[in-house]
Amino acid sequence: MNSNLTNRYQVAPWRVVVVYGVMFAIIGLIVSRLISLQVITGDTWKDQAIDNYTLTISDPAPRGIILDRNGYILARNVASYNVVITPADLPDDDADVQRVYRELADLTGVPAGGPVTEETLNFAKLFSPCVPGPTIADMVALGASLAPYTPVKIACNVNEKLARIIGEKTVDLPGVAIEIEPVRDYPTGSLTANVVGFLGPIPAALQEVYEARGFVTNRDKVGYAGVEASLDDILTGKNGLRVVQRDVAGAILRNLEPPIPSTPGKNVVLTLDSRLQKAAEAALLDEIDYWNNRYFGYIRISSGVVIAMNPKTGEILAMVTYPTYENNRMARFIPGYYYEQLSQDPRRPLVNNAISAELAPGSVYKLTTATGAFNEGVIKLGQIVKTPGKLTLCERFSPNDPCTEANSRPFVDWIYERNGVINEAGFGALDFYRCIAYSSNVCFYKLGGGFEDEIPEGLGIFRLGEYARALGYGARSGIQLPGEEDGLVPSPQWKRINTGENWSTGDTYIASVGQGYVLGTPLQVLMSGAVIANRGKLMQPTIVREVQDDEGRVIPLWFDPETFSLYEEQQVEDRNGQFRTMWVNPVNPSDARLSPPEGSYQISPFTPTMKWDITRDPLINEWSCEAGYCDQTGQVKTVAPETVEAVRTGTRMAVTENPSGTLYRVFNVDYPLPIAIAGKTGTAEYCDDVARQANRCQFGAWPTHAWTLAYAPYDDPEIIVVAFAYNGGEGGTVAAPIVARVLQAYFELKSIDIAQGGGG
């Protein structure tokens, strides 16, 4: 063989080494990559692959309903119909798609649109679903680019008739469907809005908290006011979960795990009687309308409150504030213009003024002064107090201040000047009962701050504060409603801190008749009267009667007013397999206790809870006062039962004393009732920002709020009512008729219920 031919096909050994080296290197890289992907990081890639085809769907839980004590629905869930298009289910032919858009546009009024451009898509991105603006074509194109199998909302909350029409046409409109979405509905609307409240989207600040509990932002709603907010934790229920497999286009193929059904929210039964609520609202609005439009001729009374409560149980039977708002307008979304309108209204319609308005209580506060003065021996039964139309006080900021003309200050009674006639004599002279019945300012000036040798010391501001707190002023009641304020029981220390001035004897005079720095909420005024009506017992005010599950079973529940937390009584199995009763926070099950938190009370099933009994619980800190200086003795005491009975007698004589009893005319002439009634009126001078801007704060002629408090039957009270009218004038003239009409309605409704076999 030719050696040259053999050398032509011979390969150099180094080349073979290189080729095989490259081959083995490539194979090594592939093998190492496979080992890395399948062995070392295999679980990571497997998890990502699972995530790609796995979708977790949250199914919303039905929210619990809210009812009144008679089973009338105050808040419920109703069907809302949305017109939707699933992009992936639209026809393949563009002409057929345009036909679907046009027919849907004719039915819904939403523009069909087209052609779709980048500019129109960017415009559509600026709008939330169901907000007018984008066309059907733009909304569908945007949805198709994100998730073609996810329905796109075209029109929301359409009426049922249109929903049925479109539903019948879906055979000829491929891709179009009717989606049913639950929406909150309030049958009583503005009548109970201040108590029931409304819903809104999850706030951004609480987004993480709610998402950790399984809520979905921009879908689920939470309570923003009223019971919807305070009992939101039990009304919301628990969302269900579905883990499904989806394809690359987003179409759902099957369930990967057994679905977890949603748990419906619990139902709440309130203590309100919507019939009495309606009667109270009518009485308030009619009286305001009468005085504004037929008497004054201008809008003078701008707001008002009515509350009715059973003093023996603490159940709130009616709670009306005016003005209020229409919570049905908040059902789907909160309109920006409407919310702005409400929030800028100086009358604060979004606020429940029954528990949040801090106001001068005026003469209804005299129940406090009367209780303290009698219990401290400042006045005794049969003792006569001189009550001229005017007295002159030597106002001192220190007990050693000299009495000069410069610090002499006149204090007049409420009858000092009437119809242009000056009544120098005033009431003349009154005993303790008639001081209350006639509501003599001069008498209570003396009882509260003393006067010369007639009543040397008086009750004094320190002891007055003790009795005010004992009657419910100066602290939140703990009712299950958000936004409650605590009012103000002033003291010399408070004045020095907040005004930089010392307390004066004139300040005590003014505080004794519920004015000056004294502030209370309408609910606190009601509570003070309830203590007297209930012979010293103050029951915990409550708005909740019971909480039920979806099958109507009553759930034992406690409420902690300090943290606004709820605790459900449950049987919990311990480590030894033994069951014991525990109180568990439904939001945080790890918060389980052997007993309810201190300060909490049972709200379901309703159990009357007594806050205190001033005749048995030593709530009054004793003070020793001499020559104007007062110190605590370190001792505490109760209020004598005879003190409460004496004050009760005075409130009864306000109705029976003819003609000077402040409630005589309204309950014996205008609205006579065959039931013994007792009460107290109040006319409170004030000067707030609204009055100041209107230049109404004129010394000696300040505007006045109208108050009236009354309870019945006198011997065994089962209802107590307070009415307040902002800038209303005299309580006995303006607020008293409101109270009378509410009491009249209550006993008429009671008679109807008894006649129908419903009991009392």
GUDRENZA-198508 format. One record per residue (C-alpha): x, y, z negated. Coordinates in steps of 0.05 Angstrom, whole numbers, plus 32768, in hexadecimal, padded with zeros to 4 digits. Example, Ala and Ser with C-alpha at 12.3 -4.5 7.8 and 13.67 -1.06 7.14 Angstrom:
% GUDRENZA-198508
      u      v      w
   80F6   7FA6   7F64
   8111   7FEB   7F71
END
This chain:
% GUDRENZA-198508
      u      v      w
   8000   8000   8000
   8017   8047   800F
   8030   8067   7FCE
   801A   80AC   7FE6
   7FD1   8094   7FEC
   7FD3   8077   7FA6
   7FED   80B8   7F88
   7FB3   80DF   7FA9
   7F7E   80BF   7F7C
   7FA8   80BB   7F3E
   7F91   80EB   7F04
   7FC2   8109   7ED5
   7FBB   80EE   7E8F
   7FB5   8134   7E70
   7F78   8143   7E9A
   7F56   8104   7E81
   7F65   8118   7E3A
   7F48   815D   7E46
   7F08   8143   7E67
   7EFB   810F   7E32
   7F0D   8142   7DFC
   7ED9   8173   7E17
   7EA5   813C   7E1C
   7EB1   8125   7DD5
   7EB0   816D   7DBD
   7E6D   817A   7DDF
   7E50   8139   7DC4
   7E6C   814B   7D7F
   7E4B   818F   7D81
   7E09   8171   7D97
   7E0C   813C   7D61
   7E20   816E   7D2C
   7DE8   819D   7D42
   7DB7   8164   7D3F
   7DCF   8151   7CFA
   7DC9   8199   7CE5
   7D83   81A1   7D01
   7D67   815E   7CED
   7D8D   814D   7CAE
   7DAB   818A   7C8D
   7D76   81BE   7C9E
   7D40   818E   7CB5
   7D0F   819E   7C7E
   7D15   81E9   7C8D
   7D05   81E0   7CD7
   7CCE   81AF   7CC6
   7CAF   81E2   7C97
   7CB2   8218   7CCD
   7C92   81E9   7CFF
   7C5B   81DA   7CCE
   7C52   8224   7CC1
   7C4B   8230   7D0B
   7C0E   8204   7D11
   7BF3   820B   7CCA
   7BC1   8242   7CB8
   7BA5   824E   7C72
   7B5F   826C   7C75
   7B3E   828E   7C3A
   7AF3   8285   7C37
   7AD3   82BF   7C11
   7AAB   82AE   7BD3
   7A64   82C9   7BCD
   7A63   8302   7B9B
   7A35   82FA   7B5F
   79F4   8320   7B5E
   79DE   8353   7B29
   7998   8354   7B0B
   7972   837C   7AD8
   7955   835D   7A99
   7915   8349   7ABD
   7939   8327   7AF7
   7933   8360   7B28
   796F   8360   7B57
   799C   839D   7B52
   79D5   8384   7B7E
   79D7   834A   7BAF
   79F8   8331   7BEE
   79D3   8337   7C30
   79E5   8321   7C76
   7A07   8354   7CA3
   7A09   8343   7CEE
   7A47   8352   7D16
   7A4F   8349   7D61
   7A91   8328   7D71
   7AB8   8310   7DAE
   7AEB   82D8   7DAD
   7B1E   82EA   7DE4
   7B32   82A2   7DF2
   7AE9   828E   7E00
   7ADD   82C4   7E35
   7AD4   82AD   7E7E
   7B12   82A5   7EA9
   7AF7   82D1   7EE1
   7B01   831B   7ED3
   7AC0   832D   7EF5
   7A9A   8301   7EC4
   7AC0   8321   7E8A
   7AAB   8366   7EA1
   7A63   834E   7EA6
   7A65   8337   7E5E
   7A82   837A   7E48
   7A4C   83A1   7E6E
   7A12   8379   7E53
   7A2D   837E   7E0C
   7A37   83C9   7E14
   79EE   83D1   7E29
   79D7   83AC   7DEB
   7A05   83CA   7DB7
   7A15   840F   7DD2
   7A60   8403   7DCE
   7A82   8418   7E10
   7A98   83DE   7E3C
   7AD9   8401   7E50
   7B0F   83ED   7E80
   7B40   83E9   7E9F
   7B6D   83DB   7E63
   7BAE   8402   7E61
   7BE6   8409   7E2F
   7BCA   844D   7E1D
   7B84   8432   7E0E
   7BA2   83F9   7DE6
   7BCA   8429   7DBB
   7B8B   8451   7DB0
   7B65   8413   7D99
   7B9C   8403   7D67
   7B8B   8442   7D41
   7B45   8429   7D2E
   7B2D   83F5   7CFC
   7AFA   83C2   7D13
   7AB4   83DE   7D1C
   7ACA   8426   7D1C
   7AAF   844A   7D5A
   7AE3   845F   7D8D
   7B03   8425   7DB4
   7ADE   8402   7DED
   7ACC   83B9   7DEF
   7B02   83AA   7E23
   7B38   83CC   7DF8
   7B24   83A9   7DB8
   7B22   8364   7DDA
   7B65   8370   7DFD
   7B85   8384   7DBC
   7B68   8347   7D98
   7B7E   8318   7DD1
   7BC6   8331   7DCB
   7BC7   8321   7D81
   7B9B   82E3   7D76
   7B70   82CE   7DB1
   7B47   829D   7D87
   7B37   82D0   7D51
   7AF3   82F2   7D5B
   7AF7   833D   7D69
   7AC0   8368   7D49
   7A9D   8392   7D7D
   7A62   83AD   7D55
   7A55   83A5   7D0B
   7A17   83A5   7CDF
   79E7   83A2   7D1A
   799E   8398   7D09
   7981   8353   7D06
   7956   835C   7D45
   7992   836E   7D70
   79BA   8335   7D51
   7984   8304   7D65
   7981   8320   7DAC
   79CC   831A   7DB5
   79CB   82D5   7D95
   7999   82BD   7DC9
   79C4   82D9   7E01
   7A05   82B9   7DEB
   79FA   8280   7E1C
   7A02   82B2   7E55
   7A37   82D9   7E30
   7A72   82AA   7E25
   7AA0   82C0   7DEE
   7A6B   82EA   7DCB
   7A4F   82D5   7D87
   7A2B   82F1   7D4A
   7A54   82EF   7D0A
   7A2F   82F1   7CC8
   7A54   8316   7C91
   7A3B   8321   7C4A
   7A33   836A   7C36
   7A20   8385   7BF1
   79DA   83A1   7BEC
   79BC   83C9   7BB3
   7970   83C6   7BB4
   796A   83FC   7B7E
   799E   8429   7BA0
   79AB   846B   7B7D
   797C   8459   7B44
   79AF   842C   7B24
   79EF   8440   7B4A
   7A0F   845F   7B0C
   7A09   841D   7AE7
   7A10   83EA   7B1F
   7A47   840E   7B46
   7A61   83FB   7B8B
   7A98   83D4   7BAF
   7AD4   83EA   7BD6
   7B13   83CE   7BF7
   7B4C   83B3   7BCC
   7B76   83EF   7BB7
   7BBD   83EF   7BD2
   7BD9   83F6   7B8C
   7BB7   83B5   7B77
   7BC1   838F   7BB8
   7BF6   835F   7B9C
   7BCC   8350   7B5E
   7B8E   833F   7B86
   7BB4   8317   7BBB
   7BD3   82ED   7B84
   7B8C   82DC   7B6F
   7B7B   82C5   7BB6
   7B59   8304   7BCF
   7B62   831C   7C17
   7B74   8365   7C21
   7B48   838B   7C53
   7B12   8356   7C4D
   7B00   834B   7C05
   7AE2   8383   7BDC
   7AE7   8393   7B92
   7ABE   83BC   7B62
   7ACB   8407   7B60
   7A98   841E   7B2C
   7A64   8407   7AFB
   7A59   83BE   7AEB
   7A75   83AC   7B30
   7AB8   83C4   7B15
   7AB6   83B1   7ACB
   7A9D   836A   7AD9
   7AC1   8362   7B1B
   7AEA   8328   7B01
   7AAD   82FB   7AFA
   7A83   8318   7B33
   7AB8   8309   7B68
   7ABD   82BE   7B60
   7AF7   8298   7B80
   7B06   8294   7BCB
   7B09   8250   7BED
   7B44   8236   7C15
   7B4B   820F   7C56
   7B8E   81F7   7C71
   7B85   81EA   7CBC
   7BAF   81D8   7CF9
   7BB0   8209   7D33
   7BCD   8206   7D79
   7BFC   8238   7D99
   7BC2   8265   7DAD
   7BA5   8266   7D67
   7B6B   8236   7D73
   7B59   820E   7D34
   7B60   81C2   7D40
   7B53   81A0   7CFD
   7B58   81A3   7CB2
   7B9C   818E   7C96
   7B84   818B   7C4E
   7B41   8181   7C2D
   7B20   81C7   7C2A
   7B19   81E9   7BE6
   7AD3   8207   7BE3
   7AC9   824D   7BC9
   7AAD   8258   7B84
   7A73   828A   7B83
   7A77   82C5   7B54
   7A4E   82C5   7B15
   7A0C   82EA   7B10
   7A03   8322   7ADE
   79C2   8334   7ABC
   79C0   837A   7AA0
   7999   8395   7A65
   797A   83CB   7A92
   7930   83CB   7AA0
   792C   83E7   7AE7
   78E4   83FC   7ADA
   78F8   8427   7A9F
   7934   843F   7AC6
   7905   8457   7AFD
   78D8   8479   7ACA
   7914   849B   7AA9
   792E   84B4   7AEC
   78E9   84CF   7AFF
   78E3   84F3   7ABC
   7927   8512   7AC3
   791F   8528   7B0B
   78D9   8542   7B02
   78ED   856C   7AC6
   792A   8588   7AEB
   78FF   8597   7B27
   78CB   85BA   7AFC
   78FC   85E8   7ADA
   7927   85F6   7B17
   78F1   8601   7B4B
   78B3   8615   7B26
   78CC   8639   7AE8
   7911   8657   7AF4
   790B   865B   7B3F
   7953   8647   7B4A
   7980   860B   7B3E
   7992   8614   7AF5
   7992   85CC   7ADB
   79C5   85AA   7B06
   79CC   8566   7AE5
   79AF   853A   7AAF
   79B2   84F7   7A8A
   797F   84C8   7A6B
   7992   848A   7A43
   7963   845A   7A20
   797C   8425   79F0
   7960   83F3   79BE
   7981   840C   797D
   7979   83C8   795B
   799F   83A1   7991
   79C9   83D5   79B8
   79A9   83C1   79FB
   79A9   83FA   7A2D
   7963   83FA   7A4C
   796E   8435   7A7B
   79A9   8460   7A8E
   799B   8497   7AC1
   79CA   84CF   7AD7
   79BA   8506   7B08
   79D6   8513   7B3B
   79EC   84CE   7B50
   79FF   84AE   7B92
   79E4   8479   7BC3
   7A0F   843B   7BBA
   79F1   841A   7BF7
   7A18   844C   7C21
   7A58   842C   7C05
   7A42   83E5   7C18
   7A6D   83DA   7C56
   7AA1   8411   7C4F
   7AA6   8451   7C27
   7A98   848B   7C57
   7ACF   84BF   7C4F
   7AA1   84FB   7C57
   7A6E   84E0   7C25
   7AA3   84CF   7BF1
   7AC3   8514   7BFA
   7A7F   8535   7BF2
   7A72   850F   7BB1
   7AB7   8519   7B94
   7AB6   8565   7BA0
   7A71   856E   7B81
   7A7D   8592   7B3E
   7A43   856A   7B20
   7A6D   852A   7B28
   7A39   84FB   7B45
   7A6C   84C3   7B4B
   7A76   84C5   7AFF
   7A46   84A4   7ACF
   7A3A   84E1   7AA4
   7A14   84B8   7A71
   7A57   849E   7A58
   7A8A   84CC   7A78
   7A70   8513   7A6E
   7A8D   8534   7A30
   7A5C   856A   7A1A
   7A4A   8595   79DE
   7A13   856C   79BB
   79F4   85A8   799A
   79BF   859E   7965
   79BA   8553   796D
   79FE   8554   794A
   79DA   856F   790D
   79C9   8526   78FD
   7A13   851F   78ED
   7A16   855E   78C2
   79D6   854A   789E
   79EF   8504   788F
   7A31   851D   7875
   7A15   8557   784C
   79E1   852C   7829
   7A11   84F2   781D
   7A46   8521   7800
   7A14   8544   77D2
   7A19   8587   77F6
   79CD   8588   77F5
   7999   8560   77D0
   7950   8551   77DB
   7925   858B   77C5
   795F   85BD   77C9
   794C   85FB   77EF
   797B   861C   7820
   7970   8665   7833
   796B   8669   787F
   7967   86B1   7897
   7969   86C0   78E1
   79B1   86D7   78DA
   79EA   86D1   78A9
   7A2E   86F2   78A8
   7A6A   86C6   789C
   7AAD   86DE   7883
   7AD6   86B5   78B4
   7B18   869D   7897
   7B51   8678   78B7
   7B70   866C   7872
   7B4B   8666   782F
   7B71   86A3   7816
   7B5F   86D1   7850
   7B3D   8711   7837
   7AF6   871F   784C
   7AF4   875E   7877
   7AC6   877C   78AA
   7AF5   8765   78E0
   7AEC   871B   78D0
   7AA1   871F   78C1
   7A7C   86F6   78F5
   7A31   86F1   78FF
   7A10   86AD   7907
   79C7   86AA   791E
   7991   8676   791D
   7971   865D   795D
   7931   8683   794E
   7956   86C4   793E
   7940   86E3   7980
   7907   86C8   79A9
   78E0   86EB   79DF
   7905   872A   79D0
   78EF   872B   7987
   7925   8728   7951
   7910   86FB   7918
   793C   8712   78DE
   7919   86E3   78AD
   7929   86A4   78D5
   790A   8667   78B4
   790F   8688   786F
   791F   864C   7843
   7920   8602   7852
   792B   85C0   782F
   7958   8589   784B
   7921   8567   7873
   790A   85A6   7895
   7951   85BC   78A4
   7952   857F   78D2
   790A   8584   78EA
   790F   85CE   78FB
   7958   85C8   7911
   796D   8607   78EC
   79B2   861D   7901
   79BC   8648   78C3
   79AC   860D   7895
   79E0   85E1   78B8
   7A14   8619   78BA
   7A0F   861A   786E
   7A0E   85CE   7867
   7A4A   85C7   7893
   7A75   8602   787F
   7A57   861B   783E
   7A3F   8661   782F
   7A53   868D   77F5
   7A38   8674   77B2
   79FB   8653   77D0
   7A22   8618   77EC
   7A6A   8625   77D6
   7A90   85F0   77FE
   7A63   85D0   7831
   7A74   858F   7854
   7AB4   85A9   7875
   7AD3   8596   78B6
   7AFA   855A   789B
   7ABD   8538   787D
   7A93   854C   78B8
   7AC3   8526   78E5
   7ABE   84E8   78BA
   7A72   84E5   78C1
   7A75   84F6   790C
   7AA2   84B9   7918
   7A75   848E   78EC
   7A3A   84A1   7919
   7A60   848E   7959
   7A83   84CE   796F
   7ACC   84D4   7980
   7AD7   848E   799E
   7AC1   8466   79DA
   7A87   8438   79CC
   7AA5   83FD   79F1
   7A6A   83F4   7A21
   7A79   83CA   7A5F
   7A7D   8405   7A8E
   7ABD   8426   7AA8
   7ACC   8470   7A9E
   7AB2   847A   7A57
   7ACF   84B6   7A32
   7AD9   84BD   79E7
   7AC0   8504   79DB
   7AE0   8530   79A6
   7AD9   8536   795B
   7B05   8574   794F
   7B31   857F   7913
   7B5F   85B8   78FC
   7B9B   858F   7913
   7B7C   8586   7958
   7B70   85D0   795E
   7BB7   85E2   794A
   7BD4   85B2   797D
   7BA6   85C4   79B6
   7B9A   860F   79AC
   7BD2   8625   797E
   7BA1   8643   794D
   7B8B   8632   7907
   7B46   8618   78F7
   7B14   864B   78DD
   7AD5   8648   78B3
   7AB0   8660   78F1
   7AC9   8622   7917
   7AAA   85F7   78E1
   7A68   861C   78E7
   7A66   8611   7932
   7A7B   85C8   792C
   7A43   85BC   78F9
   7A10   85C9   792F
   7A34   85A0   7965
   7A55   85D8   798B
   7A99   85F8   7992
   7ACE   85C2   799B
   7A9E   8588   798D
   7A93   855B   79CA
   7A6A   851C   79D3
   7A51   84F1   7A0B
   7A06   84E5   7A13
   7A12   849D   79FE
   7A34   84B4   79BE
   79F9   84E3   79AF
   79CB   84A7   79B9
   79F6   847D   798B
   79F4   84B1   7954
   79A9   84B1   7956
   79A7   8465   7958
   79CE   8461   7917
   7999   848B   78F5
   795F   8468   7917
   797C   8423   7905
   7987   8436   78BC
   79D2   843A   78C0
   79E2   8401   78F0
   7A06   8412   7930
   79FE   83DB   7964
   7A2F   83D1   799C
   7A11   83F1   79DB
   7A0E   83BF   7A13
   79F9   83BE   7A5B
   7A01   8372   7A66
   79CC   8340   7A50
   79EA   8300   7A6B
   7A18   82E2   7A9F
   7A01   82A6   7AC8
   7A22   8275   7AF8
   7A06   8267   7B3D
   79D7   8233   7B1F
   79BA   8262   7AEB
   79E0   8247   7AAF
   79F3   827C   7A7C
   7A3E   8284   7A74
   7A58   8295   7A2E
   7A82   82D3   7A38
   7AA6   8306   7A0C
   7ABB   834C   7A20
   7AF9   8370   7A06
   7AEB   83BC   7A0C
   7B34   83CD   79FD
   7B4F   83AB   7A3B
   7B0E   83A2   7A62
   7B1D   8358   7A65
   7AEC   831E   7A64
   7AF3   82DD   7A3F
   7AC9   829F   7A4F
   7ABB   826B   7A1B
   7AD3   8227   7A35
   7AE1   81E1   7A1C
   7B2C   81D7   7A29
   7B51   8194   7A23
   7B91   8198   79FA
   7BCF   816C   79FE
   7BB0   8138   79D1
   7B73   8130   79FE
   7B47   8154   79CC
   7B16   818A   79E3
   7B12   81CB   79BF
   7AEE   820D   79CA
   7B1B   8242   79E9
   7B0F   8287   7A03
   7B2E   828C   7A48
   7B3A   82C8   7A73
   7B1B   82B6   7AB7
   7B4E   82DF   7ADD
   7B8A   82C4   7AB6
   7B7A   827E   7A9D
   7BBD   827C   7A78
   7B9F   82B1   7A4A
   7B79   827F   7A1F
   7B6A   828D   79D6
   7B4E   8267   799B
   7B21   82A3   798C
   7B0A   82E0   79B3
   7B39   831C   79B0
   7B30   834B   7975
   7AFE   8381   7986
   7ADC   8358   79BC
   7A92   8346   79B9
   7A63   8314   79DA
   7A3E   832D   7A17
   7A22   82EB   7A30
   79F3   82D1   7A1A
   79DF   8313   79FB
   79ED   8315   79B1
   79E2   8357   798C
   7A24   836E   7970
   7A26   83A0   7937
   7A61   83D0   793A
   7A56   83E6   78F1
   7A23   83F7   78BC
   7A32   843A   789C
   7A0B   8425   785E
   7A37   83E7   7852
   7A79   83F2   7877
   7AA7   8425   7854
   7AB6   8451   788F
   7AB9   8495   786D
   7AFC   84AD   7854
   7AF3   84D6   7816
   7B0D   851E   7815
   7B18   854A   77D9
   7B0D   8594   77E9
   7B19   85CE   77BB
   7B1F   8618   77CC
   7B20   8607   7817
   7B58   85D4   7813
   7B49   858B   7821
   7B70   854A   7817
   7B5F   8501   781F
   7B58   84DB   77DE
   7B68   8498   77FD
   7B24   847D   77EC
   7AEE   8468   781E
   7AA3   8463   7815
   7A62   8454   7837
   7A25   847D   7846
   79ED   8474   7814
   79AD   8455   7831
   7984   848E   7813
   79AE   84BE   783C
   799B   849C   787D
   7952   849A   7867
   7953   84E4   7857
   796E   84F4   789C
   793B   84C6   78BC
   7903   84EB   7897
   791D   852C   78B3
   791B   8510   78FA
   78D4   84F8   78EF
   78BF   853D   78D6
   78DA   855C   7916
   789E   853A   7936
   786A   8542   78FF
   7877   8589   78E5
   7845   85B9   7904
   7859   85E8   7923
   78A3   85EF   7916
   78B9   85A8   7920
   78E4   85AA   795E
   78C1   856D   797C
   787B   857B   7962
   785E   8597   79A2
   787A   8565   79D4
   7864   8528   79AD
   7822   8542   7991
   7808   856F   79C9
   782C   8563   7A0B
   783A   8518   7A07
   7815   84FC   79CB
   7824   84B3   79BC
   7800   8485   798A
   7844   8472   796E
   786D   8492   7937
   78A8   84B5   7957
   78E4   84D9   7939
   791D   8500   7959
   7949   853C   795E
   7952   8573   7992
   7990   8597   79A6
   79A2   85D8   79CA
   79ED   85DE   79D5
   7A10   861D   79EB
   7A49   860F   7A1A
   7A7C   8631   7A47
   7A9C   8602   7A7A
   7ABF   860F   7ABC
   7A7D   8611   7AE2
   7A5E   8644   7AB3
   7A9E   866D   7AB1
   7AA0   8672   7AFE
   7A58   8689   7AFE
   7A68   86BE   7AC9
   7A35   86A0   7A99
   7A62   869D   7A5C
   7A49   86DC   7A3B
   7A54   86DF   79F0
   7A11   86DC   79CD
   79ED   86C4   7A0C
   7A12   8685   7A20
   79EE   8651   7A4B
   79D3   8615   7A26
   79CB   85CA   7A32
   798A   85A8   7A1E
   798B   8568   79F4
   7955   853D   79D4
   795B   84FC   79AE
   791E   84D3   7997
   790F   848C   797F
   78D1   8463   7973
   78AE   8444   794F
   78C7   846B   7914
   78C3   8432   78E1
   78E1   83FC   790D
   7902   841D   794A
   7908   83F4   798A
   791B   842C   79B9
   7944   846C   79B4
   794A   849D   79EE
   7978   84D8   79FA
   796F   850B   7A31
   79A0   8541   7A47
   7996   857A   7A78
   79D3   85A2   7A8E
   79C5   85ED   7A84
   797E   85DA   7A73
   7972   860A   7A39
   794C   85F4   79FB
   794C   85A9   79ED
   7906   85A8   79D1
   78EA   85CA   7A0F
   7912   85A9   7A48
   792F   8567   7A30
   78F8   8552   7A00
   78C3   8546   7A37
   78F3   8518   7A5B
   78FC   84EE   7A1C
   78B1   84EE   7A10
   78A2   84D4   7A56
   78D6   849D   7A4F
   78B9   8487   7A0C
   7874   8488   7A2A
   788B   845D   7A65
   78AE   842C   7A36
   7870   841E   7A0C
   7843   841A   7A4A
   7872   83E7   7A69
   7873   83C1   7A28
   7827   83BE   7A27
   7826   83A5   7A6E
   7859   836F   7A5E
   7832   8358   7A21
   77F1   8357   7A49
   7812   832C   7A7E
   782E   82FD   7A4A
   7875   8315   7A51
   787E   8329   7A08
   789C   836A   79F1
END
